[in-house]
Amino acid sequence: MNNYVAVLSWKVPENWNEALLRTFLRDFCHISKRGLADIKFNGGCITLNGEEVTVRKVIETNDLVHVYLPPEETSPSLRPEKGPFEIVYEDDHVLVINKEAGIATIPSREHPTNTLANFVLDYYESQQIKTTFHAVNRLDKDTSGLLIIAKHRLAHDRLSKLQQAKHVQRYYRAIVSGKLHTDKGTIDAPIARDPESIISRKVCQTGKRAITHYIVTNELEHSSVVDIKLETGRTHQIRVHFSYLGHPLLGDDLYGGDQQHIKRQALHCYKLEFQHPFKEKLICLTSNLPNDMAAIKNEGDLK
């Protein structure tokens, strides 16, 4: 097992009796032609009842199929580094992290090191997990909360497709300036790059459609705590949408937020629900507000 990233197994159902293994793996197990080629040519292995076989083998009811996924190489530009992160869920295929604010998800020109990707690779190395970093969703550097990482290419492909099919749901909690006109609503406003900035986005009729659903859960003296569900996932979507409404997130200086009480955007991914890529189960995970956001909310509750 140490030579493989993960092992997948299936018992052949009755209605697949006398089918080609290739067809079973493609149509029942959802492993693409490209995925099968990767297994074959990069050090993986497929067995039928414990015997290594090719995909041309004919299968029978109750046969046991095992797929051993090959090790994956890390880009030379991405090196392991020790750093803090909290694991809230892990199995052979998926890793879910509770990311701290101030840590970028992946390296960039502005943040080439000390990213979550670097820290996770160091963890993989310490656990002798021979894979690289596959983020399914990303969080801005100064956004905290739950983030899904696939532990191999096949899991990443499956989770990406589940996300496109709306089977990966992300829920956020934000503290926005002022008091909204309604306790719940939907912001449906297209977002595009701001031509005057290399970083920021703006609501623009030529942009891509963006939909944000929200519910106000607490009204504080000069701000509101809002729970948010995304229907689309545009860059900076929550930050842009609430700034567009005239209620920028506290701390979000890029979009007009007041930094008196917090020095980063007051945004936290507090809940994830997703269909497991290989198991018939729904994973639901939650995360408490970090201290900086909790302090604002608690102070408001006391008034």
KAMO-V859390 format. One record per backbone hydrogen bond with DSSP energy under -0.5 kcal/mol. NH is the residue of the N-H (numbers start at 1). CO is the residue of the C=O. Records with the same first field share a line. If there is no record, write none. Layout:
BEGIN
NH=CO + CO
END
This chain:
BEGIN
4=1
5=69
8=67
10=65
12=63
16=13
17=14
18=59
19=16
21=57
22=55
24=20
25=21
26=22
27=23
28=23 + 24
29=24
31=25
32=30
36=32
37=33
38=34
39=35
40=36
41=37
42=38
44=39
45=68
47=66
48=51
49=64
51=48
53=46
57=54
59=19
62=12
63=60
65=10 + 63
66=47 + 64
67=8
68=45 + 66
69=6 + 67
71=3
72=130
78=75
79=77
81=118
86=98
87=85
88=86 + 96
89=96
91=94
95=149
96=89
97=147
98=86
99=97 + 145
102=141
103=100 + 141
104=102
108=111
116=104
117=105
119=115
120=116
121=117
122=118
123=119
124=120
125=121
126=122
127=123
128=125
129=124
130=128
131=129
134=150
136=148
137=148
143=140
144=267
145=99
146=269
147=97
149=95
150=134
151=93
156=152
157=153
158=154
159=155
160=156
161=157
162=158
163=159
164=160
165=161
166=163
167=162
169=273
171=271
172=228
173=268
174=226
175=266
176=174 + 224
177=248
178=222
185=214
187=212
188=186
189=187 + 210
191=208
192=202
194=200
195=193
197=194
202=192
204=190
207=204
208=191
212=187
213=229
214=185
215=227
216=183
217=215 + 225
218=225
220=218 + 223
224=176
225=218
226=174 + 224
227=215
228=172
229=213
230=170
231=211
232=211
237=234
240=236
241=237
242=238
243=239
244=240
245=241
246=243
247=242
250=175
251=258
252=249
253=251
255=252
256=253
257=252
266=250
267=265
268=173
269=144
270=171 + 268
271=171
272=285
273=169
274=283
275=167
276=281
281=279
283=274 + 281
284=282
285=272
287=270
294=290
295=291
296=292
297=293
298=294
299=295
300=296
301=297
302=298
303=299 + 300
END
